[in-house]
Amino acid sequence: MSEPENPENPESKGAGTAGPQPEPIRFFGTTWVDHDNGYGLRRAGAAIGSLAAAVAACFVLRFAYEGLQLSNTGSFVNVLVVVMFAICSALAFRKTWDAFSTRPADPEADRSLQGLKAIGFIGSLLAYFFRTFTEAPGEALHRKEYETARAQYARRRGNPSTKSTKKKPKRK
């Protein structure tokens, strides 16, 4: 049985991978670190995919709205459904957009908004679409956290080249 790789121990199998490792981003893996291995194509694919999903979702909502009209529920219910989806989509867009640049201050409150984000899924898809024009969604947040972790690791470990190998003479 082989010994598991320990990132804190440079003597382990992957000695070149000592220190903090970048956190993978959905659809991008760790290509966001060096923008390699098809990073640009992945961004284009993510943009096209999220826009296509948003358009398909709009068609599904249109069919649902037509179903409401056919059931003769009344204009109040029809308007209420449209307003509800519009508000939930706007809130989901904003929450998704903010999540790309900062971690939630209160994760429990963020979890309680999952239902709202599910209803306003078109807003989340559009936020993902627009964010892919500037970066992989969440790249800035992950990069900041990764750079901070690398700097802390370097400080804890110290620079071995600056350490003196000479022993100081003992005082009498």
N, C-alpha and C positions, 0 to 999 in steps of 0.2 A: 504494500500500500504506500503510495507516495505521500510525502509531507505536503500539507496545504501551503500555498504561497502566502507569505506574510508581508504586506506592503511596508510595515514598520522595520522589518529586518532585511537589510541589504544583502545578507548572506543567503537568503532564500532563493528558490529557483529563478525567479524573475528579478534579478538584481538591478536591472535597468529600470524597473518600474517601482522603485522605492519611493515612498512619499504618497501624497494624496493623489487620487485618481479622479479624472473628470466624470461627472455624472451624465449618463446618456440622456438625450432628449428624444422624445417620441418622433419617429420617422427619420431622425438624423443620427442617432447613436452618439458617438463622440467625434463625428466629422466636423462639428462646430469649432473644435479647438484650433485646428490648423486650416480649416476650410478646404479639406482634401477629400479624396475618394467620392467624387460626384456630389459634393455639397451644393453646388449651383443647380444641378439637375434635381436634386432632392427639394430644394426650395421652390423651383418652378413646379415640380410635381405636387408639392403640398399646396401651393397657391391654386393650381388648376383643380385639384381634388376638393379642396374646401369650397371653392366657388361652385363647382358642379354639385356638390352635396347641398349647398344652400339653395341653389336653383331648384333642385329636385324636391327639397323640403317645401319650397314655396308652392310648387305644384300640388304636393300632398295636402298642404293647408287649404289651397284653393278648392280641391275636391271635397274636403271636410266642410268648408264654408257652403259650398253648393248643396251638400247633404243637409246642412242646417236649414237652408232656404227651402228645400223640398219638403222638409218635415213640418213646415209652417209653425216654427217656434215663436215667431214674432220678430219685429225689427229690433226690439230692445235686446233680446238675447244675441242676435246677430252682431249688433254694435258692440255689445259687451265682450263677445269673443274676439272681435277684431282689436279692440282697445287692450284687452288682456294680453294678447300675443304681441302687440306693438310695445307695450310697457315692459313686458318680460324680456323681449328681445333687446330692447335698449339697455335694461339693467344687466342682462347677461353679457352684452357686448362690453359694457364698462368693467364689470367684474373680471371678465376674461382678459381684457386689455391690461388691467392693473396687475393681474397675476403674472404677466410676462415680465414685469420689472421689479416686483416686490413680493416677498412672502407675506401671507396674511398675518396681521397682528394677533388675531384671535382665530385659530384654526377651527374651533368648535362653531363659531358664528358662521364661518365660511362653509362648513359642512351643512349648516341648516339652510343655506341658500341653494343647495343642489337641486331642489325641486323647481325653484325659479329658473335656474339655468337650464333645466331639462325642458321646461315650457318654452323658454326663449332661445332654444338651440340655434335658431337661424342667426341670432346676434353673436353667439359664440363662434359659429362657423365664419361669419364675416370678419370678426376680430382676428381670427387665425389667418384668413385670406389677406387682410391688409397688413398684418405684421410680417408676413413672408416677404414683403417688398423691401424691408430694411434689414432683416435678420431672420435666423431660425427662431420661431416663437419661443421665448424664454432664454435665448442665448445670452443676452446682456446680464441677466440675473445669475445664470450658471457661471458665466465667465468671471463675474465679480466674486462670487463665492469660491470658485476654483483658485483664482489668483490670491485671495486672502488666505486660503488654506495652504497654498504653496509657500507664501511668505512666512506664515506661522511655522510651518515645518522647517523651513530654512533657518529661522531664528532659534528654534528649539535644538536643532541639530548643530548649529554653529558652522563656521567655515573652517574645515580642518587645515587648510593651507595657511591660516593665520596663527594657528596654535604653535607655540614654541616647543621644540623637542628637547631643548637644553634644560637640565635640572638646575635649579637655583641652589647655591651653596647654603648650608645650614648655618645659622648664627650661633655663636657660642655665648 
